[in-house]
C-alpha cells in the first residue's frame, strides 16, 4: 500500500491495514530503522508477572481488548500468508 508523509512528518496507515493489525488512534507504536527500511509495529503492552497458585502468570497493566475466536483465527490466517 502506498501512502504519503505530510509536512509535519506524519504517515497515515491505511484503515484496512490498521484494522488487520488491531491498531487504533492514540495507540503506541515502535518505529525502528533496519537495513534502510522503516519498521512500524504495535508497542508491547506493559506486563507484570504475578503468582497464581504457584504458577507465574503475565497480567497486563492496561485494559486489553477481549481475545475472541475470530481474532485468533484472523491472526493465524495472517501468519500463514
C-alpha positions in Angstrom: 0.0 0.0 0.0 1.2 3.4 -0.8 0.7 6.5 1.5 2.3 9.9 1.9 4.2 11.7 4.5 2.7 15.1 5.4 4.8 18.3 6.0 4.9 17.5 9.8 6.4 14.1 9.1 3.3 12.1 9.8 2.3 8.9 7.9 -1.3 7.7 7.6 -1.6 4.0 7.9 -4.5 2.9 5.7 -7.6 1.8 7.5 -7.7 -1.7 6.2 -4.1 -2.3 7.4 -4.9 -0.7 10.8 -7.9 -3.0 11.2 -6.0 -6.2 10.3 -3.2 -5.3 12.8 -5.6 -4.1 15.6 -4.2 -0.5 15.6 -6.3 2.4 16.7 -6.0 6.1 17.0 -3.8 7.1 20.0 -2.2 3.7 20.3 1.5 3.4 20.8 3.8 2.0 18.1 7.5 1.4 17.9 9.3 2.9 14.9 12.8 1.5 14.0 15.2 1.7 11.1 16.6 -1.6 9.9 18.8 -2.0 6.8 17.4 1.1 5.1 13.8 0.3 5.9 11.4 1.8 8.4 9.6 -0.7 10.6 6.4 0.2 12.5 5.0 -2.3 15.0 2.5 -2.1 17.8 4.2 -1.3 21.1 4.1 -4.2 23.6 1.7 -3.9 26.5 3.3 -3.4 29.9 3.0 -6.7 31.8 3.7 -7.8 35.4 4.3 -11.4 36.5 2.0 -12.5 39.3 1.9 -15.7 41.2 -1.4 -17.6 40.8 -1.4 -20.9 42.8 2.4 -21.3 42.4 2.2 -20.5 38.6 3.7 -17.3 37.2 1.1 -15.5 35.1 1.6 -12.4 33.0 -1.0 -9.7 33.7 -1.4 -6.6 31.6 -1.1 -3.3 33.3 -3.7 -1.8 31.0 -7.0 -2.9 29.6 -6.8 -5.0 26.5 -9.5 -6.0 24.0 -11.1 -9.4 24.5 -9.4 -12.1 22.7 -12.1 -13.8 20.6 -12.1 -16.9 18.4 -12.4 -14.5 15.4 -9.3 -12.6 16.4 -7.3 -15.8 16.9 -8.5 -17.2 13.5 -7.6 -14.0 11.7 -4.2 -13.9 13.3 -3.5 -17.5 12.3 -4.6 -16.8 8.7 -2.4 -13.6 8.5 0.7 -15.5 9.6 0.1 -18.2 7.0 0.3 -15.7 4.2 
